[in-house]
Amino acid sequence: MNTQTEQDKAKAGAAETLLSVNDLRVYFRTRTEPIRAVDGVSFSVANGETAALVGESGCGKSVTAMALSRLVPAPGYYAGGEIRFNGVDVLKLDLGELQKLRGAEISYVFQEPSSSLNPVFTIGYQIEEALRLHRRGLDVRDEAFRLLNTVGIADAKHRLRSYPHELSGGMQQRVMIAMALACRPKLLVADEPTTALDVTVQAQILDLLARLQHELGMAVLLITHNLGIVADVARRVNVMYAGRIIESGLTDEILSFPRHPYTRGLLAAVPRLGSNNKRLAGIPGTVPNPADLPAGCKFHPRCPMATDLCRRNEPGEEKVSETHGVKCHYWK
């Protein structure tokens, strides 16, 4: 009886995890040494939850996102690890199985929608294309109309005949969300979905994503550099630097008790109402070139706490709590 109970618990736990990335390594071939864009990344996303991948530009966030459905182009290659989606290792799927996964199971909303939408096709055609591929038998025109209404675009019937350049940035992003949701994915990867938008439209897009997630029951992986956004929408946070996740945990833990100097630096850079500081805090230096990474801790050239130990040895993960991990020699 006890054995059966334990098996049921194990099954329930497995069902709860939608995406599990374990020790993922994505490298790019060069004439000399490979560039390690993603180097040993591990994280998970549960069914229906919002998780965030946070870091500056150049940290490897977008390469990680593209890797989830094997979209990294050559000369990139998968050097190790696994990506398990619904219990299946994506890295072992053949091309036919991948085509069924992309769009139907995992969908993307990219930054800069004006670059992602095809300028020579109407909005309606681009939404209908995904429907024809993954949801055969539907009246694709009616479904495209319904999707535009769902994402809050007025006069949807007319907008189906519009070209991308005829829409504002916010409307283009809503169209991208409609396309991503066309096949009712289990996971939506939102890669900097509000970068090119003004603050008011950013809030509208984030509210829209939260509403649709609740209605459809899908999981969301939000990729951003802005911890202010993460505080409002994500349940869990993974902080990425130089192709590695250096701190991860529940959002409340990370925001209230950040243990890595890099995480603290990102938090200090978030503007706050009522602050008397005339200048925003910043992190000195820049993200290292992945082709020329420093020895030891990859953050040590920018870290105010760095010692010879940091320059020599790369830290392993330490457990702050059951749900909070950090890679820092001096996290205490």
N, C-alpha and C positions, 0 to 999 in steps of 0.2 A: 504493500500500500504506500509506504514511504517512497519507494523507488518510482512508482508511477507519478506521485506528486512532484518529485524532483524533475522527472522528465517533462511534465507539463510546464513547470516553471522555466525550464531551459528553452522549451519551444516558445513560450511567451516572450522570453527575453530576446530570442533570435528574431521573432517577428517584429519586435519593437524597433530594431535597428534596420533602417532602410539602406544606408550607405556606410560601408566600412573601408577606409583606406589604411593600409598597413605597410609601413616602411617603403613608401613609393619613391622611386628614383627615376627621374626623367632627365636625360642628358642630351647634349647636342654635339654631333661630331664636328671636329675641326682637323686640320692637318697635323696638329700635335696632340695635346691632351683634350679629352672631352670637357665641355662646359657643363657643370652640374647645376642646372637651373632649379631642379627639385631634388633634394638629397635626404631621403629618409623621413618623409612626411607621413604621419599617422593621425587620423581623426575619424569621427563618425557623425552621422546625422540620423536621428530617429524619425520614424513616421510622423508626419504632421508638424514637426518642430522647425524653428528657424535657428540655424547655426551661422556664425560669421567667421570669415577668414579675413584677418586685418593685417595691414602693413603698408609701408610706403611703396611707391612705384619701383619696380625692379626687384621686389622681394620674392617673386615666383608665384604670386597668387593666381594670375591669369593662366599660366602654364599648368598649374595644378587643376584649375577648373576645366581647361580643355582636355586634360588627360582623362577626366572621369568617363568620357565616352570615346576615348581614343581619337581625338581630333588634332593632336599635336602633329604638325607637318614635318616632313624631312627638312633638314638633317636631324631632327629630334628623334629619339628612340627611348623605349622603356627599358631601363637597365636593371630593374628589380622591383620587388614588392608585389602587392596585389590590390585590386580595386573590386570589392565585392558589393554588388547591387542586387538587393533582394536575394542574397545568398549565392549569387552566381558571379564568378570571377570574370570581369569585363575583359581582362587582358587575354583571356583564352577563347573569346568569341570569334566566330568567323565573320566574313563581311556581311553575309545575309542577316545574321543575328544582330550585328551592330546596327544595320539600317533600321531594324525593328526597334532597337533601343533608342536611337537618336530621334528626338522630337516626340516620339510616342511615350517613352518612359522618362527620359531626361531631356529637359528643354532649357534653352538659354535666352536670357535678355542681356544684350551687350551694351557697353557704354557707347556713346556717340551713335545714336540711332540713324543719323543722316548717312553714316558710313556703312551701316549694316543693311539698310533697305536698298533694293535695286532701283536706281533712278529711272529705268526705262519701262518698268511694269507698274500697273496701277496697284493701289493698296489691296483692292479686292482680289486681284490675281495672285498676289503673294500670300495672302491668307488661305485662299482656296487651294493653292498648290500643296500645302501641308495636309489639308483635309483629304485631298484626292489620294495622297500617298498612304496615309495611315487610317483613314476612317471611310472606307469605301461604302457606297450605298446611301450616303447622306445627300441631301440637297445642299451642295456646298455653298451656293449663293445665300440661301436662307441662314445657314450656320455662320457664315462670315458676317452677315448683318447682325445676328444675335451676339456674336463676339464683340463687335464694335460697340454695341449698346452696353454690353457687360462692362467694358473698360471705360465707359463714360464719354464716348465721343458723340456729340450732337449731330443730328442730320446724317445718321450712319449710311442711309441709302445713297446719298449723294457722295459721301466720302469714299465709298467703295470704288468710285470711278476716278478718284483723285490720284495724283502722282505724289511721291514723297516730298518733292520741293514745294508743293502747295500747302503743306502742313507745318505748323509750328513745331519747335523742338519737343514740347510736352506732348503734343498730339502724336508725333512720330514715336515717342517712347511708349505711348498707350497702344499704338499699332503693334509695336514689337512685343508687348505683353500679350496682346490678343493672339498674335502668331504663336507665341510660346505656349499659350494655354489651349490652342486649337485641338490638340490631341489628348488633353486631360492628363498631363504627365504626373508621375508620382513625385518627381523632384524638379524644382525650378532653380536653376543656377543664375543668380542675378549679379552680373559682373559690373560693378560701379554703375548701377542703373540711373543714378541721378547726377553724375559728374558734370555734364554739359548744361544742366538746367539751373534756373534761378531758384532761390530759396523757397519761394511759395510753391512753385511747381514740384520741387523736390518733395515737399511735405505731401502734396497730393498724390504723387506716384507711390510713396511709401505707404500711405493710407490705403491706396488702391490694392497694392500687393498684399497687405495685411488682411483686407476684407476678402479678397479672392482666395487667399490661402485658407481662411476660416471656412469659406463656403465650399471649397473643393477638397479640403482635407489633405492638401499636398505639403510636402516638406520644401523648405527654401534654404539654399546655401547663399548667403549674402557676402559678396566680396567687396571690400571697401577699405579706404585708408582713414575713414572718419569714425572714431570711437563714439562721437556724439550721436550718430545715427544708430550705432549698435546698441547703445543704452536703451533706445526706445523699442527696438524690434526683435532683438536676438535673445535666445535662451542660453546659448553657449557661445563662447568666443575662443578662436584659435589665433594667436598672434604669430605672424610669420616674419622671418628675417633671413635674408641670404639663402633662400631655398629650404629653410628649416622652420618647424614650429617650435618656438622658444618658450611659449607659455600658453596654457589652455585651461579652461575651466568654465564654470557657470558664470554668466554675465555679472551677477551681483558680486561674486568673489573677485573677479578680475578688476572690476571698477572700484570696489571698496578697498581691496587689499592686493594691489598689483605687486608682484615680487621681482619681476625682471626690470632692470634699469631702462630697457627699451620701451616696455609697456608704460612705465611711469612717464617717460618722455613723450609718448604719444598722447597720454592723458593730459599732460601739462600744456600741450599745444592746442587743446580744444578751447575755443573762446567761451567765456562765462559772463553772463549778465551780472552787472553790479561790481565787476572786478575793477580795482583802482589801478591795475598795472597798465601802463601805456603801451608796452610791447608784449606780444605773445611770446611765450617760451618756445624755444626751438631745440632740436637735437643737432649738435655740431656735426659737420662733415656730411657725407653722402653714403648711400648704400653701396657696398663694394661691388666691383665688377665681378660677375660670376666666373669669368675666365682668370681672375687673379685674386682669389680669396686669401685673406690673412690666415696665418696659423692660429691654432688655439680657438678661443671663442671668437666668432666672426664679428661680434659687436665691439670687441675690445678697443679698436682705434677711436671709437666715438664715446666710449663709456667713462664716466667720471670716477667709477669705482675700480677700474682695471688695475691688476697687479701682474707680476711676472707669471703667476700661476695661470691667469687668463690668457696671456700671450703664448703660453706653451701648450696648455691642455684644453681641448674642447670639452665643455661640461656635458655630462649625461643628464637624463631627466631625474629630478627629485620630486617626491610627492609631498606637496604642502598639505593636502587632504585627499580623501578618496576621489574627489572630483576636480582637483586642482593640481596641475603639474607645471614645473618650471625647469629650464635649463640655465642655471647660473651657479657659479661657485659660491657666491655670497648672497644667496636669496634670503637668508635669515637676518 
